[in-house]
Amino acid sequence: MYNLFLDDCKMPKDVFLYTKNPMYMNLDWDIVMNYNEFIKIIEEKGIPNVISFDYDLADEHYNNNEHPIYDQFTEKTGYHCARWLINYCIDHAKDVPKMVLIHTMNPVGSQNIASLFETYDKIYRGT
């Protein structure tokens, strides 16, 4: 099994500095920086044991107004990655990782990703 860290600029040790979660220092992480790398590694290595999501994955996500329209961007977000993962697991009769972390500094993005997994848990895990 492997652990997957999705972020376009931060490394796990950087996330440890503001989360103080020792998992970011103690686990070995495979690091991907965008949607395409995210899909490729999961298709090649399978579902990770632990996964940690950033939301904003490109400069275009940062340099915008207060309410950016993410679907108009070229690069997809961590939300798109999470949605793809859930659909992939459903389509291939696999369980999503038991441990999902969200390390983004984007509070709305964080809640959007969390909501995907909460909905999955209610429907498929009955929790």
N, C-alpha and C positions, 0 to 999 in steps of 0.2 A: 504494500500500500504506500501511497505517497500523500503529501499535503500540498495543496495548491494555493498560491498567493497571487491575487490579481491586482495590479497597480501599475500605472504608467510611469511613476517617478519615485515612489517610496519603496524602501526595502523593509523586510520584517523588523529589523532592529530599529528603524525609524518609527515604526508604529508602536513598538514597545515603549519608546520614550514618552508617548502621550497616553497610551492605554494602560501601561504597567502590567499588561497581561503577559506572564512569563512564557506562554506558548509561543509567542513571536521570537523569543530567544532560544527556546529549548527544542523546538521541532526543526527538522530539515524540511525546507520548502522548495518546491518547484515554482519558479516565478514566471508569470506571463504578464504581458503588458497591454494586451488588447483583445478584442472579441475573437479575431481569427486565431490567435495563438491559444486562446482559451478553448475553443472548439477542437482545435488540432490535438492538444495534449489529452483531452478527455477521450477523444475518439481513439487515440493511440494507446493510452495507459489505463483507461477505464475511469470509474468514478473515484475521486479522491477520498481519503479518510476524513480529512479536515479541509475546509475551504474558507478563505478570507477574501472578502470583496471590497474593492474601492468602487465608487460610483463614477466619478468623472475620470475618463481615460484619455483625454486629448486636450490640447491647448484650447481648441474651439469650445470646449465645455466650460472653461474658466473665464474666458474673456467675453462675457455676454451681459445682457441686462438682468434685472432682478428675476425675471420669469422666462428663462430660455425655453425654446421649443426644441427639445432634444431630438425629435424625429426628423428635423430638418438638417441635422449634422451628418457629416460623412462618417465619422467614427461612432460606433455604438458605445453605450455605457455599461457599467457593471449591472444595471438593471436588465439590460438586454441579455447579458451573459447568464444571469440568474434565471431569467425566463426560458432561455434556450436549454439550460441544464435541467430544469424541471420537466419541460416537454420531452427532452431526450430520455430522461428516466422513465417517464410515463410510457413513451413509445416503445422502449426497450425492456419494460418490466424490471427496472432496477430501482433500488432505493436511493434517494438523495443522501448526501453525506449526513451522518448523525450530528456532526458538529459544523455549524455554519457561523462564521464570524463576519461582522461587517465593520470595517475600520475606516470608512470614508468620513471626511470632515463635513460632508454635505448632509445636513439633518433631514431634509426632505428626501434625498436619494436613499439615505439609510432606511427611512421608514418605508419607502416604496419596495426596496429589496426585502426587508423583513416581512412585509405584508404578503409577498409572493410565497414565502416559506410557511408563514402562518396559515395561509389558505390551503397550501399543499397538505400540511399536517392535519388540518380539520377534515379534509376530503379523503386523503389516502391513509392517514395513520389514526384517524379517529380521536385526535387529541385536541 
